[in-house]
Amino acid sequence: MDARLLDILVCPVCKGPLEYDKKEQELICRPDRLAYPIRDGIPIMWADQARTVPDVLE
């Protein structure tokens, strides 16, 4: 994931910052507990494509 792209992307739900999970290939919004998938290097930033993540992340 390009660091410059990560700097400008925000959660489409709350407009908050996202964290990159390299292992899972996801962008995570901790306040909303949503993980947006990255497919073929492209972040899928649709709320209906996000999965819910547990309260406590490793």
Biopython code that builds the backbone (N, CA, C, O; Angstrom):
import numpy as np
from Bio.PDB.StructureBuilder import StructureBuilder

atoms = [
    (1, "MET", "N", (0.861, -1.174, 0.000)),
    (1, "MET", "CA", (0.000, 0.000, 0.000)),
    (1, "MET", "C", (0.896, 1.221, 0.000)),
    (1, "MET", "O", (1.804, 1.332, 0.824)),
    (2, "ASP", "N", (0.649, 2.121, -0.905)),
    (2, "ASP", "CA", (1.404, 3.368, -1.022)),
    (2, "ASP", "C", (1.096, 4.261, 0.184)),
    (2, "ASP", "O", (-0.067, 4.544, 0.471)),
    (3, "ALA", "N", (2.133, 4.697, 0.880)),
    (3, "ALA", "CA", (1.960, 5.530, 2.077)),
    (3, "ALA", "C", (1.245, 6.834, 1.752)),
    (3, "ALA", "O", (0.478, 7.337, 2.572)),
    (4, "ARG", "N", (1.484, 7.386, 0.570)),
    (4, "ARG", "CA", (0.800, 8.628, 0.185)),
    (4, "ARG", "C", (-0.698, 8.414, 0.045)),
    (4, "ARG", "O", (-1.492, 9.277, 0.419)),
    (5, "LEU", "N", (-1.079, 7.270, -0.490)),
    (5, "LEU", "CA", (-2.507, 6.951, -0.631)),
    (5, "LEU", "C", (-3.139, 6.768, 0.743)),
    (5, "LEU", "O", (-4.250, 7.238, 0.988)),
    (6, "LEU", "N", (-2.431, 6.086, 1.638)),
    (6, "LEU", "CA", (-2.954, 5.871, 2.986)),
    (6, "LEU", "C", (-3.148, 7.198, 3.724)),
    (6, "LEU", "O", (-4.052, 7.319, 4.551)),
    (7, "ASP", "N", (-2.313, 8.184, 3.433)),
    (7, "ASP", "CA", (-2.435, 9.502, 4.062)),
    (7, "ASP", "C", (-3.715, 10.232, 3.659)),
    (7, "ASP", "O", (-4.236, 11.031, 4.438)),
    (8, "ILE", "N", (-4.227, 9.974, 2.464)),
    (8, "ILE", "CA", (-5.397, 10.716, 2.002)),
    (8, "ILE", "C", (-6.709, 9.947, 2.141)),
    (8, "ILE", "O", (-7.783, 10.548, 2.108)),
    (9, "LEU", "N", (-6.633, 8.623, 2.296)),
    (9, "LEU", "CA", (-7.857, 7.834, 2.453)),
    (9, "LEU", "C", (-8.394, 7.956, 3.874)),
    (9, "LEU", "O", (-7.630, 7.958, 4.839)),
    (10, "VAL", "N", (-9.705, 8.056, 3.993)),
    (10, "VAL", "CA", (-10.374, 8.088, 5.288)),
    (10, "VAL", "C", (-11.556, 7.122, 5.237)),
    (10, "VAL", "O", (-11.986, 6.701, 4.163)),
    (11, "CYS", "N", (-12.056, 6.789, 6.386)),
    (11, "CYS", "CA", (-13.223, 5.922, 6.477)),
    (11, "CYS", "C", (-14.414, 6.642, 5.835)),
    (11, "CYS", "O", (-14.686, 7.794, 6.175)),
    (12, "PRO", "N", (-15.120, 5.991, 4.925)),
    (12, "PRO", "CA", (-16.268, 6.644, 4.292)),
    (12, "PRO", "C", (-17.456, 6.842, 5.249)),
    (12, "PRO", "O", (-18.360, 7.623, 4.951)),
    (13, "VAL", "N", (-17.460, 6.156, 6.373)),
    (13, "VAL", "CA", (-18.559, 6.277, 7.328)),
    (13, "VAL", "C", (-18.335, 7.457, 8.271)),
    (13, "VAL", "O", (-19.208, 8.312, 8.417)),
    (14, "CYS", "N", (-17.149, 7.505, 8.920)),
    (14, "CYS", "CA", (-16.906, 8.530, 9.941)),
    (14, "CYS", "C", (-15.862, 9.572, 9.530)),
    (14, "CYS", "O", (-15.642, 10.548, 10.247)),
    (15, "LYS", "N", (-15.229, 9.366, 8.390)),
    (15, "LYS", "CA", (-14.180, 10.267, 7.883)),
    (15, "LYS", "C", (-12.925, 10.248, 8.754)),
    (15, "LYS", "O", (-12.106, 11.165, 8.686)),
    (16, "GLY", "N", (-12.775, 9.207, 9.571)),
    (16, "GLY", "CA", (-11.615, 9.068, 10.443)),
    (16, "GLY", "C", (-10.460, 8.370, 9.743)),
    (16, "GLY", "O", (-10.613, 7.881, 8.623)),
    (17, "PRO", "N", (-9.294, 8.321, 10.403)),
    (17, "PRO", "CA", (-8.109, 7.692, 9.818)),
    (17, "PRO", "C", (-8.247, 6.178, 9.734)),
    (17, "PRO", "O", (-9.011, 5.557, 10.472)),
    (18, "LEU", "N", (-7.490, 5.612, 8.819)),
    (18, "LEU", "CA", (-7.491, 4.168, 8.620)),
    (18, "LEU", "C", (-6.105, 3.610, 8.917)),
    (18, "LEU", "O", (-5.098, 4.292, 8.730)),
    (19, "GLU", "N", (-6.064, 2.368, 9.380)),
    (19, "GLU", "CA", (-4.806, 1.667, 9.617)),
    (19, "GLU", "C", (-4.678, 0.554, 8.589)),
    (19, "GLU", "O", (-5.652, -0.125, 8.265)),
    (20, "TYR", "N", (-3.466, 0.379, 8.082)),
    (20, "TYR", "CA", (-3.209, -0.655, 7.079)),
    (20, "TYR", "C", (-2.803, -1.949, 7.762)),
    (20, "TYR", "O", (-1.847, -1.974, 8.537)),
    (21, "ASP", "N", (-3.527, -3.025, 7.476)),
    (21, "ASP", "CA", (-3.184, -4.354, 7.956)),
    (21, "ASP", "C", (-2.611, -5.122, 6.771)),
    (21, "ASP", "O", (-3.347, -5.630, 5.926)),
    (22, "LYS", "N", (-1.281, -5.196, 6.726)),
    (22, "LYS", "CA", (-0.604, -5.814, 5.589)),
    (22, "LYS", "C", (-0.926, -7.305, 5.476)),
    (22, "LYS", "O", (-1.121, -7.820, 4.376)),
    (23, "LYS", "N", (-0.981, -7.994, 6.618)),
    (23, "LYS", "CA", (-1.234, -9.439, 6.618)),
    (23, "LYS", "C", (-2.594, -9.767, 6.015)),
    (23, "LYS", "O", (-2.708, -10.668, 5.185)),
    (24, "GLU", "N", (-3.625, -9.036, 6.434)),
    (24, "GLU", "CA", (-4.985, -9.297, 5.957)),
    (24, "GLU", "C", (-5.347, -8.523, 4.691)),
    (24, "GLU", "O", (-6.403, -8.753, 4.101)),
    (25, "GLN", "N", (-4.472, -7.604, 4.271)),
    (25, "GLN", "CA", (-4.743, -6.756, 3.104)),
    (25, "GLN", "C", (-6.062, -6.007, 3.284)),
    (25, "GLN", "O", (-6.981, -6.110, 2.472)),
    (26, "GLU", "N", (-6.116, -5.242, 4.388)),
    (26, "GLU", "CA", (-7.313, -4.467, 4.718)),
    (26, "GLU", "C", (-6.918, -3.104, 5.265)),
    (26, "GLU", "O", (-5.808, -2.908, 5.758)),
    (27, "LEU", "N", (-7.850, -2.174, 5.165)),
    (27, "LEU", "CA", (-7.742, -0.885, 5.833)),
    (27, "LEU", "C", (-8.765, -0.893, 6.953)),
    (27, "LEU", "O", (-9.945, -1.156, 6.719)),
    (28, "ILE", "N", (-8.319, -0.605, 8.173)),
    (28, "ILE", "CA", (-9.176, -0.751, 9.346)),
    (28, "ILE", "C", (-9.505, 0.599, 9.957)),
    (28, "ILE", "O", (-8.630, 1.435, 10.180)),
    (29, "CYS", "N", (-10.799, 0.789, 10.224)),
    (29, "CYS", "CA", (-11.282, 1.947, 10.972)),
    (29, "CYS", "C", (-11.619, 1.437, 12.369)),
    (29, "CYS", "O", (-12.613, 0.735, 12.556)),
    (30, "ARG", "N", (-10.793, 1.791, 13.345)),
    (30, "ARG", "CA", (-11.007, 1.302, 14.714)),
    (30, "ARG", "C", (-12.284, 1.848, 15.348)),
    (30, "ARG", "O", (-13.009, 1.074, 15.973)),
    (31, "PRO", "N", (-12.603, 3.156, 15.223)),
    (31, "PRO", "CA", (-13.833, 3.647, 15.866)),
    (31, "PRO", "C", (-15.107, 2.949, 15.364)),
    (31, "PRO", "O", (-16.010, 2.671, 16.152)),
    (32, "ASP", "N", (-15.178, 2.671, 14.072)),
    (32, "ASP", "CA", (-16.366, 2.019, 13.505)),
    (32, "ASP", "C", (-16.259, 0.495, 13.492)),
    (32, "ASP", "O", (-17.228, -0.201, 13.187)),
    (33, "ARG", "N", (-15.069, -0.019, 13.827)),
    (33, "ARG", "CA", (-14.814, -1.461, 13.816)),
    (33, "ARG", "C", (-15.123, -2.067, 12.451)),
    (33, "ARG", "O", (-15.774, -3.107, 12.356)),
    (34, "LEU", "N", (-14.647, -1.402, 11.392)),
    (34, "LEU", "CA", (-14.842, -1.883, 10.029)),
    (34, "LEU", "C", (-13.488, -2.106, 9.361)),
    (34, "LEU", "O", (-12.533, -1.366, 9.599)),
    (35, "ALA", "N", (-13.423, -3.130, 8.528)),
    (35, "ALA", "CA", (-12.218, -3.423, 7.762)),
    (35, "ALA", "C", (-12.587, -3.443, 6.282)),
    (35, "ALA", "O", (-13.427, -4.228, 5.843)),
    (36, "TYR", "N", (-11.944, -2.567, 5.532)),
    (36, "TYR", "CA", (-12.193, -2.454, 4.097)),
    (36, "TYR", "C", (-11.148, -3.277, 3.347)),
    (36, "TYR", "O", (-9.950, -3.107, 3.576)),
    (37, "PRO", "N", (-11.584, -4.164, 2.456)),
    (37, "PRO", "CA", (-10.633, -5.030, 1.755)),
    (37, "PRO", "C", (-9.816, -4.271, 0.714)),
    (37, "PRO", "O", (-10.237, -3.246, 0.178)),
    (38, "ILE", "N", (-8.634, -4.816, 0.451)),
    (38, "ILE", "CA", (-7.791, -4.323, -0.645)),
    (38, "ILE", "C", (-7.692, -5.479, -1.633)),
    (38, "ILE", "O", (-7.165, -6.543, -1.308)),
    (39, "ARG", "N", (-8.200, -5.261, -2.828)),
    (39, "ARG", "CA", (-8.198, -6.309, -3.859)),
    (39, "ARG", "C", (-7.355, -5.855, -5.036)),
    (39, "ARG", "O", (-7.584, -4.788, -5.606)),
    (40, "ASP", "N", (-6.388, -6.670, -5.391)),
    (40, "ASP", "CA", (-5.474, -6.354, -6.494)),
    (40, "ASP", "C", (-4.852, -4.977, -6.321)),
    (40, "ASP", "O", (-4.658, -4.246, -7.293)),
    (41, "GLY", "N", (-4.539, -4.624, -5.066)),
    (41, "GLY", "CA", (-3.900, -3.351, -4.769)),
    (41, "GLY", "C", (-4.842, -2.162, -4.718)),
    (41, "GLY", "O", (-4.396, -1.027, -4.549)),
    (42, "ILE", "N", (-6.137, -2.403, -4.863)),
    (42, "ILE", "CA", (-7.119, -1.317, -4.881)),
    (42, "ILE", "C", (-7.996, -1.398, -3.631)),
    (42, "ILE", "O", (-8.672, -2.406, -3.424)),
    (43, "PRO", "N", (-7.999, -0.344, -2.784)),
    (43, "PRO", "CA", (-8.877, -0.352, -1.614)),
    (43, "PRO", "C", (-10.348, -0.245, -2.032)),
    (43, "PRO", "O", (-10.714, 0.623, -2.826)),
    (44, "ILE", "N", (-11.173, -1.121, -1.499)),
    (44, "ILE", "CA", (-12.614, -1.110, -1.769)),
    (44, "ILE", "C", (-13.266, -0.357, -0.610)),
    (44, "ILE", "O", (-13.435, -0.911, 0.477)),
    (45, "MET", "N", (-13.626, 0.886, -0.839)),
    (45, "MET", "CA", (-14.054, 1.785, 0.227)),
    (45, "MET", "C", (-15.570, 1.934, 0.317)),
    (45, "MET", "O", (-16.066, 3.027, 0.590)),
    (46, "TRP", "N", (-16.297, 0.872, 0.096)),
    (46, "TRP", "CA", (-17.746, 0.872, 0.223)),
    (46, "TRP", "C", (-18.111, 0.217, 1.548)),
    (46, "TRP", "O", (-17.610, -0.863, 1.863)),
    (47, "ALA", "N", (-18.968, 0.852, 2.316)),
    (47, "ALA", "CA", (-19.352, 0.330, 3.619)),
    (47, "ALA", "C", (-19.987, -1.060, 3.507)),
    (47, "ALA", "O", (-19.819, -1.888, 4.401)),
    (48, "ASP", "N", (-20.704, -1.316, 2.430)),
    (48, "ASP", "CA", (-21.338, -2.631, 2.291)),
    (48, "ASP", "C", (-20.340, -3.734, 1.944)),
    (48, "ASP", "O", (-20.684, -4.914, 2.003)),
    (49, "GLN", "N", (-19.107, -3.367, 1.584)),
    (49, "GLN", "CA", (-18.057, -4.340, 1.304)),
    (49, "GLN", "C", (-17.148, -4.574, 2.512)),
    (49, "GLN", "O", (-16.319, -5.484, 2.497)),
    (50, "ALA", "N", (-17.299, -3.760, 3.552)),
    (50, "ALA", "CA", (-16.462, -3.868, 4.745)),
    (50, "ALA", "C", (-16.974, -4.987, 5.642)),
    (50, "ALA", "O", (-18.156, -5.329, 5.640)),
    (51, "ARG", "N", (-16.046, -5.541, 6.403)),
    (51, "ARG", "CA", (-16.436, -6.539, 7.398)),
    (51, "ARG", "C", (-16.281, -5.919, 8.781)),
    (51, "ARG", "O", (-15.472, -5.013, 8.980)),
    (52, "THR", "N", (-17.051, -6.409, 9.717)),
    (52, "THR", "CA", (-16.969, -5.949, 11.101)),
    (52, "THR", "C", (-15.815, -6.678, 11.776)),
    (52, "THR", "O", (-15.655, -7.889, 11.621)),
    (53, "VAL", "N", (-15.015, -5.929, 12.526)),
    (53, "VAL", "CA", (-13.891, -6.529, 13.240)),
    (53, "VAL", "C", (-14.190, -6.526, 14.737)),
    (53, "VAL", "O", (-14.983, -5.709, 15.206)),
    (54, "PRO", "N", (-13.566, -7.429, 15.491)),
    (54, "PRO", "CA", (-13.810, -7.480, 16.926)),
    (54, "PRO", "C", (-13.329, -6.213, 17.632)),
    (54, "PRO", "O", (-12.538, -5.448, 17.080)),
    (55, "ASP", "N", (-13.809, -6.001, 18.847)),
    (55, "ASP", "CA", (-13.408, -4.835, 19.643)),
    (55, "ASP", "C", (-11.901, -4.789, 19.865)),
    (55, "ASP", "O", (-11.291, -3.724, 19.774)),
    (56, "VAL", "N", (-11.313, -5.919, 20.150)),
    (56, "VAL", "CA", (-9.886, -5.974, 20.455)),
    (56, "VAL", "C", (-9.156, -6.566, 19.261)),
    (56, "VAL", "O", (-9.376, -7.719, 18.889)),
    (57, "LEU", "N", (-8.291, -5.764, 18.669)),
    (57, "LEU", "CA", (-7.473, -6.227, 17.550)),
    (57, "LEU", "C", (-6.070, -6.482, 18.067)),
    (57, "LEU", "O", (-5.584, -5.786, 18.958)),
    (58, "GLU", "N", (-5.429, -7.488, 17.494)),
    (58, "GLU", "CA", (-4.054, -7.817, 17.892)),
    (58, "GLU", "C", (-3.089, -6.757, 17.441)),
    (58, "GLU", "O", (-1.888, -6.870, 17.689)),
]
sb = StructureBuilder()
sb.init_structure("model")
sb.init_model(0)
sb.init_chain("A")
sb.init_seg("    ")
for serial, (resi, resn, name, xyz) in enumerate(atoms, 1):
    if name == "N":
        sb.init_residue(resn, " ", resi, " ")
    sb.init_atom(name, np.array(xyz, "f"), 0.0, 1.0, " ", f" {name:<3s}", serial, name[0])
structure = sb.get_structure()
